[in-house]
Amino acid sequence: MDAKAYVERLSSAALSAASELAVSPGTQRNAALLAAAKAIRRRAAQLQAANAKDLAAAEKANLAEAMIDRLRLTDARVESMAAALEAIAAQVDPVGLALTAYNRPDGLRIEKRRVPLGVVAIIYESRPNVTADAAGLCLKSGNACILRGGKEAIHSNLAVAEALHAGLGEAGLPPAAVTVVDRTEHEVVGALATAEGLIDVIVARGGEGLIRAVVQAATVPVMKHYAGNCHVYVHAEADLAMAENIAVNAKCQRPGVCNAMETLLVDAAVAEAFLPAVCRKLAEAGVELRGCERSRKLYPEMAAATEEDWRSEYLALILAVKVVDGLDAAIRHVNAYGSKHTDAIVTDSVAAAGEFVARVDSSSVMVNASTRLSDGGVYGLGAEIGISTDKLHARGPMGAEDLTTYKWIVSGNGHVRR
């Protein structure tokens, strides 16, 4: 079966399941989520055995360490998948919620009510936890989903799918509510991206190359972010001990993810007091530093930064460092070079924080907090289906509510247009 026919078969089944999910009670969808969480815990050994096959293949293929890290299913990550499904189940059901309701002077009743998107396709790389998170959020919001992970995670994703289907079966929901694509050829991505009428929206996650390829091919709407070039700006009135802790966490806690800091901006007023010490700490953690001329005068061991460094998403232990002349210069740098993902200011000044928040055009802006906190779970969404830097439909970490749209319900008593 060619890729187009294969996707049409999967999508048609998902479309049928979506119509059933849209009218299913929230208690039934929650029951499926809780049963799937239990199944993941029961099957932890099977999940890690499947994951071991993917890890062995990844190492043989010499994949980057950041990608291997995203691929790995530790005990903690398996538990995190199960816990995320439980957290999603505990949330308020978004389906059917009235966003607004009012009566017009002529007695016409107007209501705006949340409804599922329908069939959501998720195209992603490396991280098997995305399979559980995305399926859980789609199920909570009454959507059927088609999950196309990267070939590097195929065994892990199919093993997670078995646990999810166990949960669906226990709750009496159709198995096509969650479909994990079991074919790895690139043609499947193109077929998903052009399945108008069968797929309502695509969420693209992964490297910039993958996301741009999906967007270029797509005739179906795509929610995405291209890159995570995240900044931390240390303001002139920052608590320098706090700033050091935030900077080291933002870069080193998990460098291969989209909300890790890639550029450190330091106000010239505190650069001499702050930069040498934080650079030493970052270097001790294995970070390769690339700095502007002013930064290198304060820490000569760092390499010279190029123009490309200010634009780069390294996803590795590499950091660009720049000294800036005040708040305005920092904001202009972030808006010029950033990716509109997540940017942070460290300051004790309420006024400076307010100006940074107002003027930085990013989907998440942090004040005295690490960029690594830009995450659906941290925001109380249970998990996230992805992070969007777009401005239409959803922005920032996307949870179950972001997988709904709305419809207008208009009730009259024989009303007609005059």
N, C-alpha and C positions, 0 to 999 in steps of 0.2 A: 504494500500500500504506500503510495507516495505521501510526502509530508502534508500536502494540502488536504487530501482525503482523510488522512489520519487526524489532523486537527479538526476538520469538520465533524468527524465522528465524536471526538472528545467534547467539542464545544456544544454539539447538539444535545448530548447527554447532560452536560452541565446546565444548559439552558432549561431543560426540563426540571432538573433538580432545583434550579433557582426559583422557578415558579412555585415549587412546593415550600422551599425555605421562606419565601417572602410572606407566607401566611401561617407559618408554623409558630406556635407559642414560644415565648422566650424561655419558659421553663424547660421545654424540650431541647432547645439549642444549648442551654446551660448544662443539661444532663449529658449531652454528647461531649461537651468540653471537659466536664469532670471525669467522665469515663475514659476519655482519651488521656487525660493526665495520669490516671491510675495505670493505664496500659503502658504508657511510656516508662513509668517507674518499674513495672513488672518486667518489661522487656529491655531493661538497661543493658544487660549483658549482650543481647542480640544486636542492639543498636551500636554498641562499641565494637563488636566483632565486624559488623558491616563497615563501620567507620575505619577500622584498621585496614581493610582492603583499599579504601580510598586513599588513606595516608601513605600506604606502601606505593601505590601507583603515583601519587604526587611527588614523593621523594625520588622515585625512579625517573620521573619526567623533569626533575630539577626545578620544580615550581618555587617561586619566591617564598621566603620564610614567612612573610606576612600572610600570604595566601594559605600556607599550610597551617598557620596559627588559627585563621578563621575557619578552616576545615575541621580542626580537631574537636572531637566530642569527649571532654573530660567528664568525670563523675559530676562535678559541679555544674557543667553545662547541660547535662542530661536532666539533672534536678531543676535547673533553671527553666528548661522547656516546660516541664510539668507544672512548675509553680506559676509560670506565665499564663498557662491555660486556665488555671484556677483563678488567677487574678482577673483575667478577662471575664470569666463566668460571673465573678462577684460584682461586676460593673452594672450600672443601669442599662437596661435594654434600650438602644436608640431607636429601634424600629417602631414606628407608629407614634413617636413623641410629637406633640403639637408644638411647633416653633412659635406660632402666633395664631390667635383666633379672635374674631371680632364681628360685630353686627353693623351693617351699613344702615343709614337712615331709612332706607326703603324696606328694611327687614331682611335683606339678603345676608346670609351667614357665610363668612369667609374664614377658611382655615388653611394653614400651611403645615404639612405633616411630613415627618421624616420617613423615607422609604429606601430600601436597598438599591444599590446600583444595578445589580443583576448578576452578570458573570464577570469576574475579575481574574485576569491573567497576571501572574507575577513571574517575571523573568529575572533571574538573579544568579550570583556566583558564590561558590565556596561554602557558605555558612549553612549547615544543616538545620540550625535552630530557626532559620527563616522559614523553613517548611512548616514547622509547628506554629510559630508566631503568626504567619500570614494566614494559615488555615484557620487558626483560632479566631482571629479578628474578622475574617470573612464570615465565618459561621455565626459569630455573635451578632453581626450586622445583617444577617439574613441573605448573604451573597454566596453563590457557588464560586469555587475558585479552581483555576488550572495553574499548577505550579511547575515551572520549567527551570530547574536548577542547572548548574554547570555540570559538565560530564565528570569533573573531578570529584563530585559529591554524589554520584548516581546511586551507589550502594547505600549510603547513609540516608539519602532522601527517600528511597523506596522503603527502607526499614521504618523510618518515621511515619510514612504513609500507612503502613500496616497498623500501627498503633492508633492513628487517627481514624482509620476505617473501623477498628474495633469499637471505638467510642461512638461513631455514627450508627453502627449496627445495634449497639446496646440501647441507644435512644430511639431507634426506629426511623432514622433519617436516611435518605438515599445515599449510596456510596459515591455517586457522581457529584455530590456536594463538594467533595475534595478529590481532585484528580492530580496525581503526580505524573508528569510526562516521563515515560520510560524509554524514550529514544533521545539520542544525544546529537544527531546531525544538525548543522546550523540551519538547514532549510526549515526545520520546525519553528524556529524563532520568527522567520519571515512569514510563515503561514499564520502564526498566532497574531503577528502585528497587522495583518491584513484581513482578519476574520470579521469584517463588518457585519453587523446583524446577528452575530453569534456571541461575540465578546464585547462587553460594554466599555471596559477601560483596562489599560495595562499599567502595572507598576513595575518600573525598571530599577533594579538595584545591582550594583557591582562596579567594575572599572569604567572609566569614562569612555573607553573605546566601545565597550558593549552597549552602554546607554545611548551613545550617539548613533550606533548602527541601528538600534531599535527605533529611535525617533525618526531617523532618515527613511526607514522602510515603512513606518506605521501609517495606516489609514484609520486606526483605532486611537482614541485619545490616550496619551501617555502621561503619567505622573512620575516625576523623577527629580534627581539632582545629578549634575554632571561630575562634580568634584567637591572635596571638602578642604579647601585652603583656609584653615581657621587661624585666627589671630588672638593673641593675648597682648593687651596694651597695659603697661605699668605706668600709671599716671604720676604726676609730680607729688600728689598727696596720698600716695599709696602706703599702706602698711607693708614694708619691704619684706618682713618675714612671711607674711601671708602671700605676698606676690611670688616669692621664691617657691613656696609650697605649691601654689596653683600652677606655676609654670612647669615645674618638674612633673607634676601629676598629668598636666595636659599633654605633655610630650611623651612621657615615659611609661605611663600606666598601661597603655596598649597602643603602640605607635601605628599599627597597621589598619586603623579604622578611620572612618570619614570624619569623626569629631575630634581627632587628635590635633593639637596645635602644630602648625607648620611654620608660622612666623611669630617671633617675639619682638614686639615694639616697646622700646624703653624711652621714657621722657628724658630729655637731655638734663633736666634739673636733678634727676636721681641716678643718672647713668653711672657716674663714677662710684657712687655708694653701692649700687645694686649689681651692675653687670659682672664684674670680676668674680664675685662669689657665686652667682647663679650659673655662670659659664663653667666654673670649676665643677660644680655639682652635676651639671648636665654632662660634662665630659667624663666624669667618673662613672656615670650611668651608661656610657658608651655612645653618647650622642656626638655626631659629626656636626660642627658648627660652621656656618657660612655667614659672614657678617659684612656690614658696610664699613667704610673707612674709619668712621668715628668709633664703631664698636671694636674694631681691630686694634685701635690705639689703646683701648682699655683692657683688651684680652688678645694679645698678639698671636696666640696659638691658633686662633680660628682662621679658616681660609677666607679668601675674598669672595663675596657674593656677586653673582651676575644678575642682570635684569631678569633672567628666566627664573632665578631662585625666588623672587618675590611672587611669582605666579604658580609655583610648584606645589602640588600635593604629593609629598614624598612617600607617605605610608611606610615610613622606615625611621630609624634613629638618625635623622638628619633634620637640622633646624636652621632657618634663616633668622638673622638677628639684625635689627636696625635701630639706631638712635633717632628719635624724632623731636622736633622743636614744638612740643606742646600738643594739646588736645586736638586742635583743628588739623594739624599735620597728620596725626594718627588716624583720625576719621577719614581724611582724604586718601591716605594710603590704603586703608581697609576697603573703602568703596571702589578704589581704582583697581586693586589687585585681588581682592577676595572673591569668593565663589558664592556669597550670599547664604552660606550654610550656618556657621556659628562663630561668633566673635565675642571677646570678653574684655572688660575693663576692670582693673584693680585700682580702687580709689576709696578714700575716706570722704571725698567731696560729693555731697548730694547733687550739687549743681552740675559737676562734671559727669557724674553717672547719668543724670537726666539728659544732658546734651548728647552723650554717646548713644544712649538708647534711642533717642529721637532721630538722630541723623544717620546712624549705621543701618544700611539697607540689607539686613540679613534675616533669615527666617527665625533664628534664635539669637538673642543678645544676652550675655551673661554679665552680671555685676558681682564682683568679688566671688566668683565661682569658676571652676574649671570647665573648659569646653567639653570635656569628656562627659559632662552631665546632660548634654543634649541628647536625649534618649526617651523613647516612649514609656519605657518602664519607670524611669526616674520621674517623668512628668505625671505619673499616675494613670497612664493609658493601658496598663497591663503589659503591653508589648507595643511594637510598632510594625506596620507593614512596610515602612520606608520613611525616608525624609524627603520632603519636597521643597525645592527652592523656587518653585513657580509661584505665581500670585493668583492664579485662577484655580478654583475648587478647594485646594488644601495647601497649607504651607507649614513647614517644620515637620516634626515627628507626627506621623499619621496613625491614629488609632481607629477603633471601630466606628466612631461617629463620623470620621472622615471618609468612610466607605458607604455613606448614605448620601442621597440627594433628597429632594422633597417634591411633593406634589401639592397642588392647590385643590381643596375640596370646597365647592360652592353649593350651598343648600338654599333653595327658595321655596316659595309657595305659589307656584304658577307664574313666577316672574318672567317677563319677556323684555327684550331690548326695544326701547322707543326712540 
